[in-house]
């Protein structure tokens, strides 16, 4: 099929590459000419494992190209909207300006039978407004939410948990579903579950899923605070909870909390929609989730202050991690950066290191100090904080680290380090919610999960 993807940000670039890998001919459009030029020349604007290989395969096969000219998608039959929907600057609602701008730009290039497919995360009711905009064009609309996780987005695209189609009632919905079945035929042939719903249900699917995951994470941070208060071990407790098949072991990691460009804004957007719809209990719950997430960051700041004798002034602190999670260079709403800023405001001399995100973090936060080499970043540190659980940080040798720091003290903000090994190497170790049992090592379930 000839398909266009509108928007070459994180979602659009990954989706375009995946559609090409599924056998389609894809034209991806973005108004940012520098980004289009970079992608056309074989570059990737962000770090995502496996994406460069997928992009190269599509370009070399001639099934994937990038342009800034909407006229080049006039021969496409299916158009995916993959533009950003950030939080509004003055409210918790999502800003859908880019969605409507994309459709405005598309309208002159649509034809009878064209299908416009939204993938961006939007408030319920957006499709109804877009249908009015598309009236008279002969095009039909569907909403097909994405469920990508940064760090595993390529696998999530080619081996998704489910496909959700939001379509109109009656024959129009049947026609659009048939088109989407053709788009995703290789996935459906592998048995990927397919759910057909109305527009509003599909529009809620991504934000409702993200809010639920955020709820699990914030719940465990609340439990971690309780564990610290009574001397229990939240990591062992997470393993006990995770063995319950009704709960599952994923997203039960206590620590610095969640961040990135999706979970925080989706929690707030869903809360704003709930408030508007009179679902005040849900709005209150989601507000608490957001508050608890920021509270987790402050508790790590306070724990660092305690480990520095109650005063952070001029104390040299190294933060391991700048990205909001491993396997990405995304620093949007990064707990690591937020905590580093709080420490700096309290007078600490902070150095941050990260395997992928140093340059992007430095460009966004020039007031902080960054160092790409881990051991160099640790040199002279009086306190080490693990805040992004990159594999190379989790596998860091305590002996190697001890050879360059000025004080062997580590605050494990992700409960990802083997406490007994670090203590045996002479380090003062402190976890989050580990209480008096901080020597224990996380058990077999493995509560950490890619967010």
N, C-alpha and C positions, 0 to 999 in steps of 0.2 A: 504494500500500500504506500501511497505518497502521503506523508504526514509532516505537518509543521509543528514545531515547539516554540512557543512565544515566551521569551525570557531565558537568558543563559546564565542565571545565577546557579546556586547549588542544586536546587531541584531540577531546573530546566536542563542543565548540562548533563546531569546523571540520567535523566529520563530520555533525552535525545540519544545518548550513547546506548542505552539499553534497548530502545526501539530499533536502532540500527542493528544491534546484535540479534534481535528477534527476526531480522530479515526484511525490514521496511526501508524505504528510501526517505531520509529525514532531512528537512531544512530547518535549522534553528535560527531564530531571529532575536536580535537584541539591539536596542538603540545606542548602547555603549560601543562605539566603533573600536576603541582600544581593546576591549574584551573580545570582540569578534575577530579582530586581527590576531590576537594572541591564540585563540582557539583554532583559527584557520591555519596558523603556522606550527601547530603541534604543541602549544603550551597549555597548561592547566592553571586557572586562576586561584585554585585552592588545593589543599592536600586531601585526597580521599583514596584509600588503598584500592588498587585495581582499576581506577578510572582512566589513568593515562593509557594503559594497554587497550581498554575498550574504545577510547577515542581514536587511537592510532589505527585500530582495526577498521573502524567505520570510515575514516578518512581515506585509507589506502584502498578500501574496497569501492570507494566512490558512492557509498550509501549514506554519508553524513557530511553535511556542509553547514557553514555558518555565514550569516549575512546580516546586514543592518537595513536591508530594503524589503519592506513588506510585499512589494510587487512580486518578489520571487517565490511567494507561497501561493500564488493564484491557482497553480495547478494541483494543489493539495486538496484532498477530500476530508481529512481530519485535522483539526487544529487543537493542540493542547495548550491551555493557559497555565504557565508555570512561573508567574511573576510573584514578587514578594508581597506579603501582607503584614507589614510590621505593626507594632502597637502605635496608636495615635500619640502624638506628643503631649496632649493635654487630658486624655482619658485612657481608660483601660480597654477601649474598643479597638478592634483591628482596623487598620487603614486599608481600604480596598481600592484606593485611587488607581493603582497600577493595573488592577484587573479591568476596570472600566476603560482605561486608556488603551489597553491592549485590544479590547473588543472594538473600540472606536477605530483603531488603526487597521483592524482586520476587515471591517464591514465592506469596504470597497473591493475586496478580493475574494468574497464568498460567492458561492453559486448555489443553485437549487440542489438540495441534498447534502450540502456541506454539513459536517458535524463539529461543533465547537465543544470541547471537553475541558471543564475546569479541573485542575489538580491542586491549585493553591488552597490553603486553609482559610476559609471565609466564614463570616457569621451566617447563620441560618436566615434565609430570605434573600440572599444575594442572587441566587438563580432567577428568582421571580423578576427582579429588576433587569437582569441581563436578557431575559426572554422578551421584555418590552423593547429593549434596545435592538434586538435581532429581528423584530417583527418586520415582515416584508422582504427580508433578504433571502428567504427560502432555506435558511440554515436551521438546524435543530441543535438542541443543547443537552449536555449530560454533565453530571458531576461525578468525578472519579478520584476521590481523595488519595493522597499519597501517604505511605506509612514508613518512610525512610528513616533510618538511624544513621547519623554521621559516624563514619568509621566502618560501617557495614552496608553502605548504601547500594553498592553494586550487587551484592548478594541479595539484598532486600528487593531490588528491582527485578532480578532474574529468577529469584526463588521466593516470591512473596508469601506471607501467611494467608492473605486473602485479597480478593478484588471486590471492590464495592462500586456499583453503578447507581447513581441517582438519576432517574429519568422521569419523564412525564407519564401520565396515565395513558392507556389506550394504545392505538396503533403507533403513535409517535414514539412511545417508550419502547415498543417492540422493535421498531426500525433501528433506533439508536443502540439498543442492546445488541442487536445483530452485528452492527458495525464494530462495537467494542469487542465482541467475541472474536471477530476477525483480527482485530489489532492484537489481541492477547491469545490467539489460538495456540501458540507453542506452550504457553503457561497453562492454559486450560487442559491441553492434552496431557500435561503432567499431573493433573488432578488438583490444581490450585483451587480452593473454594471460591465460589462466585456468589455474591449477594446483590440482588436487585432491589432497590428501595425508591422512595420518593426523594425529591430534591433536598428537603430540609433534613431528613435523616442522614443522607450522605454528607451534607455540609457539616453536620455535628460530629461525624465519625472520628475525624482526626483529633479535634480539640478535646472531645470526651475521653478518648483513649489516653492522650497525653496528660490530661488532668487526673485521671485515675492513677497513672504511674507516678505522677508528682505527689499524689496523696499517699501512696505507699512509702515513698522516700521520706516525706515529711513526718509520717507516722513513726518511722524507724528513728528519725532524729529526735522525736519526742521521747521515744522509748530509751534512746541513748542517754538523754538527760536524766531520766529516771534511774537508769543503771549506774550512772556516775554518782547519783545521790545515795544509792543504797548499797553499792559495791557489787553489782552484778556485771556480767559480760555480754554486751549487746551482740557481739559476733557469734558467740555460741547460741545465744537466744535466737538470732536470725536463722541459724541452721535448724534449730528446733521448729521454728515456724515454717520454714521452707519445706520441711518434710511432710507437711500437711498438704495433700493434693488440692485442697480447696484454696490454698494461699499461693503455693509455689515459691521457689527460692529466689526468683529474680526481683530486682528493684527493692531489696531489703537491706541495702547498704547504708549504714549510718555514717555521717561524716560532714563534709563541707557542703552538701546539698547539691541541687541541680542548677544548671544554667543553660547557656546556648541561646540560639535564636528561635527555638520552638516551644519548649515546655513553659518557660516563664510567661511568654506572651499568650500562649494558648490557655493557660490557667486564668489569666486576667480577662481575656476575651470571653471565655465561657462564663466567668463570674459576672461580667458586665451584661451578657445576654440573659443570664438567669435573673439578674436584678431588674432588667427591663421587662421581663416576662412575668414578674411577680413571684418567681421561685426564690424567695428570700433566704430560705434555709440553705439551699445550694450555694447561693452567692456568699453567704456568711462562711460556709465551710471552705470554699475556695479562697476566700480572703485570708482565712487562718492558715491554709497551706502556704500561701505566699509569705505571710508573716513568719511562719515557722522556718521557712527556707532561709530568710535573711537572718533569723535568730541563730541558726546553725553557724553561719559565718561569724557572727559576733562572738559566739562561744569559743570558736577556734582562736580568734584574736585574744580573748580573755585567757584561754589556756596558755597561749604563747607568752602573755604577760606574766602569768604565774610562774612559768618555767624560767623566766628571766628575773625572778626575784621581786616581781611586782612593779618593775619600771622598765619600759622599753626604750628609754632615751639612749640614743647612740649605740644600741645593741645591734650587732651584725647578724642579720637573719638571712638565710638562703631558702627560697621557696622553690621546690621541685614541681614544676608544672605551671604553664600559662594558659594553655587551651582549656576549655571548659570540660573536656573529657579526653581520654586517650584516642589516638589514631585520627586526629583532625588538627587543623591549625586555626580553628574557629575560636576567637576570644570574646565573642559577644556574650555579655552577662556572665563572664567566667567567675566562678567562686574564687579561684586562685587569685585572679587580678583584684577582685573586690577585697579579699582579705589582705593582700599585699598593700593596697592603698590604705586600708584601715591601720595596718602596722606602721606604715610610713607617716601617717598623720599623727600617730602616737609617739613619733620621734625615732623609730627604728631605722637602721641603715639596711635597706632591703635589696637583695639581688635575686633575680628570677631566671631560671633556666627551663628550657623545653626542647624536645627533639625536633619539633616542626614549627612552633608558633612564635619563636623569638622575634623574627623580623616583623610579622604582622602585629604582635603585641607592642613592640617598640614604636611602631608608626602610630598606634592608637593611644599609647600611654608613655609619651616621651619623658614624663616626670619620674618614671621608675628606671632602675638599672637592670639591664639584661645581659646575660652571658650564655653563649651557645654551648660551651664545653662544661659538662657537669662538674667535674673535679675542680675546674678553675672557678666555677660559681661557688663551690663549697669552701674555697680557700679562705681561712680566717673566720669562718662562721661560728657564732656562739650558740646558735639554735638552727636546726634544720627542720623545715616543714615539708612533708609530702602532701601535696594538694591535688595533683593529677596523677592517677595511677598508671602511668606509662610502664610497659613491661621492663624497660631498661632501668627505671627508678626502683621498681619492686625487686629487681635482681641485683641492685647495687650492693657491692661488697662493703660491709661495715668497716672492715680493716682498711680498705682503700679510702673510704670517706674519712676515717679517723686520722689518716696520715696528713690531711690537709686542713681540717677544721681546727679551731682553737678550743672548742668545747664539744665533747661528745654527748649531745642532747638532741633528740629527735621527737617531733610531734607528728604522729601519723594521722593526718586528717582524712584518710580514706580507709584506715584499718587494713591496709594492704601489705604491710611489712610483717615478716615473721618475728614477732616480739622476742621470743626466746633466743633467737640467733643474735639479734642486735644487743640484747642485754648481756648475753654471754661474751660478746665482743667488747664489753665495757661501756656500752651506751646507756644513758638514761633514756628510757623509752616511755612515751605516753600515747595511748590511743584515744579514740572517741567512744565514750560509753563502755569502756573496758573495766571500769571500777577496780576492785582489788584483784581481779583475775586477769590483769593485763598481760601476764606471761603466757596465757593460752593462745594457741594458734587457731585461726578460723578452720572450721571442720570441712566436711566433705561436700556439703551442698554448694558452697560458693555463692554467696549472696550478691557479689558484685555483678553488675550488668551494664552493657552498653546502653546509653540513654540517647 
